[in-house]
Amino acid sequence: MSEHDVSGIIEKYEGDSSALIAILQDVQAEYRHLPQDALAQIAEGLSVPLSQTYSLATFFKAFSLEPKGRNCVSVCLGTACHVRGGQRILERVERDLGIEAGQTTADLNFTLEEVHCLGCCGLAPVVTVNEDLYGKLNLTKLPRIMKKYLPKAS
């Protein structure tokens, strides 16, 4: 039996193979990545070649075959952010989390990404954590922001 059951997601789209990208998006939202067994189940459920599901899953940068953290931290390194210290912000986050950009912490709490423009250059340097945007950052503000996303002690 598969560890990941995506049959409900496939049924939501009535098994329509033209909804493959939407199905992949929903599966990734559910599992924070596209598990191998889920891709196989999608291919079978939609009667499309497994190679087609892998092709889409690996073509679009929005999809990941590796587990992502509960919190996605994106540090902008666009021109305005870079000039105003974005690289120092990225280095500090890497040091604090113990990972490099493109990696996920072992506890799956954080995934760190570098992006090249978030479209809010007037707020540079900018970091997003999930859907939350933090602008005009400096190294002093950063720890307080990151602390909000740490798991709550039980």
TORDOMI-874478 format. One line per 5 residues: their letters; for each residue z, y, x of N, C-alpha, C, O. Coordinates in pm, whole numbers. Layout:
% residues N
a	Z,Y,X,Z,Y,X,Z,Y,X,Z,Y,X | ...;
This chain:
% residues 154
msehd	0,-119,84,0,0,0,0,125,88,65,128,193 | -71,224,46,-84,349,118,45,430,112,113,434,9 | 78,493,225,197,580,228,173,706,145,268,761,88 | 51,751,138,16,873,67,-70,837,-54,-176,776,-41 | -23,875,-172,-98,845,-293,-163,973,-344,-94,1066,-388;
vsgii	-293,978,-337,-366,1097,-379,-445,1074,-507,-528,1156,-545 | -419,963,-574,-496,931,-695,-480,1039,-803,-575,1069,-875 | -361,1096,-814,-340,1202,-914,-425,1325,-886,-475,1389,-978 | -440,1357,-759,-523,1472,-721,-670,1442,-752,-741,1529,-804 | -714,1322,-721,-853,1284,-750,-877,1287,-901,-981,1335,-946;
ekyeg	-782,1237,-980,-794,1237,-1127,-799,1379,-1182,-870,1405,-1279 | -725,1470,-1120,-724,1610,-1164,-867,1667,-1164,-901,1750,-1248 | -949,1621,-1070,-1087,1667,-1060,-1184,1567,-1121,-1305,1574,-1100 | -1130,1473,-1198,-1209,1373,-1271,-1304,1296,-1180,-1413,1256,-1221 | -1261,1275,-1054,-1341,1197,-961,-1474,1260,-924,-1565,1191,-878;
dssal	-1486,1391,-944,-1611,1463,-918,-1626,1487,-767,-1547,1561,-708 | -1726,1425,-707,-1744,1437,-562,-1778,1580,-518,-1759,1614,-401 | -1827,1663,-610,-1855,1803,-572,-1726,1882,-552,-1729,1995,-502 | -1614,1824,-590,-1483,1889,-572,-1413,1843,-444,-1292,1863,-429 | -1487,1782,-354,-1427,1725,-233,-1344,1827,-155,-1232,1796,-114;
iailq	-1396,1946,-134,-1320,2046,-57,-1194,2085,-132,-1088,2097,-70 | -1201,2104,-261,-1082,2139,-340,-978,2026,-334,-858,2052,-327 | -1024,1903,-336,-934,1789,-327,-866,1787,-190,-746,1765,-180 | -944,1810,-85,-886,1816,50,-782,1928,59,-678,1910,122 | -810,2042,-2,-714,2153,-2,-584,2113,-72,-475,2141,-23;
dvqae	-596,2047,-186,-477,2006,-261,-396,1901,-184,-273,1904,-184 | -466,1809,-120,-396,1706,-41,-323,1772,76,-209,1738,105 | -390,1865,143,-325,1933,254,-204,2014,206,-102,2019,274 | -215,2077,91,-102,2153,36,16,2059,8,131,2097,27 | -13,1939,-36,91,1841,-69,158,1783,56,281,1771,60;
yrhlp	79,1749,156,132,1677,273,137,1761,401,184,1713,504 | 90,1886,396,84,1977,509,-11,1930,619,-8,1981,731 | -95,1833,586,-205,1790,672,-288,1690,592,-255,1660,478 | -394,1640,652,-478,1541,584,-455,1406,651,-517,1374,753 | -366,1326,593,-337,1195,651,-460,1103,646,-541,1111,554;
qdala	-472,1017,746,-587,927,757,-602,839,634,-712,821,583 | -490,783,586,-500,695,469,-540,771,344,-606,716,256 | -501,898,335,-541,980,221,-691,1008,224,-757,1008,120 | -745,1033,343,-890,1056,355,-967,933,310,-1070,944,243 | -919,817,348,-985,692,306,-977,675,155,-1074,634,91;
qiaeg	-862,707,97,-844,695,-47,-934,794,-122,-989,762,-227 | -949,913,-67,-1037,1014,-128,-1182,964,-126,-1252,971,-227 | -1225,916,-10,-1363,866,3,-1390,755,-98,-1493,754,-164 | -1296,663,-108,-1313,553,-202,-1311,602,-347,-1394,561,-428 | -1217,691,-378,-1202,740,-515,-1320,823,-563,-1348,828,-683;
lsvpl	-1389,888,-469,-1504,972,-505,-1637,901,-480,-1743,954,-511 | -1630,780,-424,-1751,705,-388,-1841,784,-294,-1962,792,-313 | -1778,844,-192,-1853,914,-88,-1820,846,45,-1715,783,58 | -1909,857,142,-1881,795,272,-1757,858,337,-1734,979,328 | -1679,774,403,-1562,822,476,-1604,926,580,-1531,1021,605;
sqtys	-1720,907,638,-1770,1002,738,-1786,1142,678,-1768,1242,748 | -1820,1150,551,-1836,1280,485,-1701,1350,470,-1690,1470,492 | -1598,1274,433,-1465,1336,419,-1415,1382,554,-1358,1491,566 | -1434,1300,658,-1392,1339,793,-1472,1459,843,-1418,1547,909 | -1601,1462,811,-1685,1572,853,-1632,1705,800,-1622,1802,875;
latff	-1599,1710,673,-1544,1832,615,-1405,1862,669,-1372,1977,698 | -1324,1758,683,-1185,1777,729,-1180,1830,872,-1086,1900,909 | -1280,1797,952,-1279,1843,1091,-1365,1968,1112,-1350,2035,1214 | -1454,1999,1019,-1539,2117,1033,-1462,2245,1005,-1474,2343,1079 | -1383,2246,898,-1314,2368,857,-1180,2380,930,-1098,2289,928;
kafsl	-1160,2495,994,-1037,2520,1070,-913,2520,981,-802,2497,1029 | -930,2544,853,-817,2547,761,-755,2409,742,-639,2398,700 | -829,2304,772,-778,2168,756,-720,2117,888,-765,2154,996 | -620,2031,876,-558,1973,994,-536,1823,973,-490,1781,867 | -569,1746,1073,-543,1602,1069,-403,1571,1123,-354,1459,1110;
epkgr	-340,1671,1184,-205,1656,1239,-106,1726,1145,-138,1829,1087 | 15,1670,1131,115,1734,1044,145,1877,1087,159,1906,1206 | 156,1964,990,193,2104,1013,339,2124,974,394,2047,895 | 400,2225,1029,539,2256,997,552,2318,860,456,2367,801 | 675,2316,809,704,2379,679,676,2529,684,644,2590,582;
ncvsv	688,2587,802,665,2730,820,555,2751,923,566,2706,1037 | 450,2819,882,339,2848,972,354,2990,1023,348,3086,946 | 373,3003,1153,388,3133,1218,255,3169,1283,208,3097,1371 | 196,3280,1241,69,3326,1297,93,3458,1368,138,3555,1307 | 62,3462,1496,77,3583,1576,-62,3642,1598,-151,3575,1650;
clgta	-80,3765,1558,-210,3830,1572,-230,3876,1716,-143,3939,1776 | -349,3843,1770,-386,3887,1904,-517,3966,1901,-588,3974,2000 | -546,4024,1783,-662,4113,1774,-642,4233,1865,-535,4249,1923 | -742,4314,1878,-737,4425,1975,-614,4514,1957,-541,4538,2053 | -590,4563,1836,-477,4654,1815,-344,4584,1843,-256,4643,1906;
chvrg	-329,4460,1798,-205,4387,1821,-188,4354,1969,-77,4363,2023 | -297,4317,2034,-290,4286,2177,-245,4408,2257,-157,4398,2343 | -305,4524,2227,-272,4648,2298,-125,4686,2275,-61,4744,2363 | -73,4655,2157,64,4695,2123,167,4583,2146,278,4590,2094 | 131,4481,2224,230,4383,2266,225,4248,2196,322,4172,2202;
gqril	115,4217,2130,104,4089,2061,122,3969,2153,181,3869,2113 | 70,3978,2275,83,3866,2368,229,3842,2405,271,3727,2416 | 306,3949,2423,450,3934,2453,523,3871,2334,614,3790,2352 | 483,3910,2213,542,3851,2092,513,3701,2090,603,3620,2067 | 387,3663,2114,349,3522,2115,430,3445,2219,482,3338,2190;
erver	440,3499,2340,515,3431,2447,661,3413,2409,720,3309,2439 | 719,3512,2343,860,3502,2301,877,3393,2195,971,3315,2202 | 786,3388,2097,793,3285,1993,775,3146,2056,847,3052,2022 | 681,3135,2148,662,3007,2218,790,2964,2288,831,2848,2279 | 851,3056,2358,975,3027,2432,1087,2990,2336,1160,2893,2359;
dlgie	1103,3067,2228,1211,3042,2133,1195,2910,2059,1293,2840,2033 | 1071,2875,2025,1047,2750,1951,1027,2630,2043,1038,2515,1998 | 999,2655,2170,978,2547,2264,843,2478,2247,828,2360,2282 | 746,2550,2194,611,2497,2175,510,2603,2215,545,2720,2232 | 386,2562,2230,277,2655,2257,196,2676,2129,206,2598,2035;
agqtt	117,2783,2128,28,2809,2014,-57,2685,1989,-110,2625,2082 | -70,2649,1862,-146,2530,1823,-59,2407,1808,-109,2301,1771 | 70,2419,1836,160,2305,1828,260,2321,1714,275,2428,1656 | 328,2210,1683,428,2204,1578,559,2153,1640,558,2064,1725 | 670,2210,1598,799,2165,1650,825,2021,1607,774,1976,1504;
adlnf	904,1949,1686,932,1807,1659,997,1787,1523,975,1683,1460 | 1077,1884,1478,1143,1871,1347,1053,1911,1231,1096,1912,1116 | 927,1944,1261,828,1985,1161,870,2109,1082,830,2127,967 | 951,2194,1143,991,2316,1075,891,2430,1102,868,2513,1014 | 832,2434,1221,741,2543,1255,611,2492,1316,610,2399,1396;
tleev	501,2557,1276,373,2543,1345,339,2684,1392,350,2780,1316 | 299,2695,1517,266,2825,1575,116,2835,1597,54,2747,1656 | 58,2944,1548,-86,2968,1564,-108,3109,1614,-33,3201,1583 | -214,3124,1692,-257,3259,1726,-382,3287,1644,-469,3201,1630 | -389,3407,1590,-505,3449,1512,-563,3574,1577,-496,3640,1657;
hclgc	-686,3606,1542,-751,3717,1611,-774,3839,1525,-835,3935,1572 | -728,3839,1403,-720,3962,1324,-666,3927,1187,-717,3837,1120 | -563,3998,1146,-507,3981,1012,-547,4096,921,-509,4099,804 | -623,4191,976,-676,4299,894,-577,4409,861,-598,4484,765 | -472,4421,937,-375,4529,912,-339,4593,1046,-222,4596,1086;
cglap	-440,4642,1114,-427,4695,1249,-330,4812,1260,-271,4835,1365 | -314,4887,1153,-221,5000,1153,-76,4956,1164,12,5037,1194 | -49,4828,1139,87,4775,1148,111,4698,1277,215,4634,1292 | 18,4703,1370,24,4623,1492,151,4652,1573,199,4765,1577 | 204,4548,1638,166,4408,1633,220,4339,1507,325,4375,1454;
vvtvn	146,4239,1462,175,4175,1334,194,4024,1352,126,3959,1431 | 289,3970,1275,313,3826,1267,326,3792,1119,385,3867,1042 | 269,3677,1081,296,3626,947,373,3496,961,352,3418,1054 | 464,3475,866,531,3347,853,504,3306,709,553,3368,615 | 424,3201,694,375,3159,563,301,3276,501,202,3322,558;
edlyg	346,3326,388,279,3438,321,345,3572,351,300,3676,302 | 452,3572,431,526,3695,461,467,3762,584,446,3698,687 | 440,3892,573,382,3969,682,486,4062,742,558,4131,671 | 493,4063,874,586,4150,946,506,4234,1044,440,4181,1133 | 513,4366,1027,438,4457,1112,527,4545,1197,649,4550,1178;
klnlt	463,4614,1291,531,4702,1386,645,4628,1454,755,4681,1471 | 616,4505,1492,717,4419,1553,747,4457,1696,665,4517,1766 | 867,4421,1736,903,4429,1877,990,4309,1908,1028,4235,1817 | 1022,4288,2033,1097,4170,2073,1239,4169,2017,1302,4064,2009 | 1291,4285,1979,1426,4294,1923,1429,4246,1779,1526,4181,1738;
klpri	1326,4277,1700,1321,4239,1559,1290,4090,1539,1329,4030,1439 | 1220,4032,1633,1168,3896,1618,1274,3790,1589,1255,3713,1494 | 1384,3781,1663,1483,3674,1636,1540,3681,1494,1563,3578,1431 | 1563,3800,1444,1617,3818,1308,1518,3766,1204,1558,3706,1104 | 1391,3790,1226,1288,3742,1134,1282,3590,1137,1282,3526,1032;
mkkyl	1275,3533,1255,1262,3387,1269,1383,3314,1212,1370,3203,1161 | 1499,3374,1222,1622,3312,1172,1614,3284,1022,1674,3188,973 | 1539,3367,949,1525,3348,803,1462,3214,769,1483,3161,659 | 1385,3158,862,1307,3037,833,1368,2910,892,1310,2802,883 | 1485,2924,952,1554,2807,1004,1612,2727,888,1651,2784,787;
pkas	1618,2594,902,1677,2514,793,1822,2554,770,1897,2582,864 | 1861,2557,645,1999,2590,609,2090,2474,644,2058,2359,617 | 2204,2506,706,2301,2400,739,2366,2349,611,2398,2427,522 | 2384,2217,602,2443,2159,481,2591,2154,487,2655,2108,393;
